[in-house]
Amino acid sequence: MDTEEGIRMPTETNCARCGGSLERRAITHQQPWGDEFYEFEDVPALVCRQCGEVWLEAEIAQLIDRIIAEHPDPKRYHQVPVFSLAEFSS
């Protein structure tokens, strides 16, 4: 996906960030949306073998956006504990 730094979607073989080789993989993708946080399983992505950068094709990113906007019933919910490191580092 395009980022604020102007990095373009890579070709299927090379990472646009580091030049490493990419592989197609199904990943778990976390998507922040306002104050909400969504998790998607089995997301097709291009993942750099060298730096780990994840690239989603436009159609996949648009599908994720549409799912969030339409609010269908999720497969399941899970709670995640949240900590502020500022509270622990004094």
ZAMARGU-4260 file (C-alpha; in steps of 0.2 Angstrom, whole numbers, plus 5000, padded with zeros to 4 digits):
<rodrens>
0) 5000/5000/5000 | 5006/5018/4997 | 5012/5027/5013 | 5015/5045/5017 | 5033/5044/5012
5) 5028/5041/4994 | 5033/5023/4993 | 5024/5014/4979 | 5016/4997/4979 | 5031/4985/4974
10) 5032/4973/4960 | 5028/4955/4964 | 5047/4952/4965 | 5055/4966/4974 | 5051/4976/4990
15) 5050/4995/4986 | 5057/4999/5004 | 5073/4988/5004 | 5074/4979/4987 | 5072/4962/4995
20) 5062/4948/4988 | 5043/4947/4991 | 5033/4932/4994 | 5014/4930/4993 | 5007/4924/5010
25) 4991/4924/5020 | 4994/4935/5035 | 4984/4941/5050 | 4982/4960/5048 | 4978/4972/5062
30) 4969/4988/5056 | 4966/5003/5067 | 4951/5013/5063 | 4948/5029/5074 | 4947/5022/5092
35) 4943/5005/5086 | 4955/4991/5082 | 4951/4977/5069 | 4959/4960/5065 | 4958/4951/5049
40) 4964/4933/5047 | 4969/4925/5030 | 4973/4941/5022 | 4983/4939/5005 | 4998/4950/5006
45) 5016/4952/4999 | 5029/4951/5013 | 5047/4955/5011 | 5059/4941/5016 | 5072/4954/5020
50) 5064/4968/5030 | 5047/4960/5034 | 5037/4975/5026 | 5019/4970/5022 | 5011/4976/5006
55) 4992/4974/5003 | 4985/4976/4985 | 4973/4989/4983 | 4958/4977/4981 | 4962/4969/4998
60) 4964/4986/5007 | 4947/4992/4999 | 4939/4976/5005 | 4945/4978/5022 | 4939/4996/5022
65) 4922/4991/5016 | 4920/4977/5029 | 4924/4989/5043 | 4912/5002/5036 | 4898/4989/5034
70) 4900/4982/5052 | 4895/4964/5048 | 4896/4951/5063 | 4914/4946/5066 | 4920/4928/5067
75) 4924/4931/5085 | 4930/4944/5098 | 4945/4943/5109 | 4951/4955/5122 | 4968/4962/5123
80) 4976/4970/5138 | 4983/4987/5135 | 4997/4995/5145 | 5005/5012/5145 | 5024/5011/5147
85) 5024/5029/5153 | 5016/5023/5169 | 5029/5010/5172 | 5045/5020/5167 | 5049/5033/5181
</rodrens>
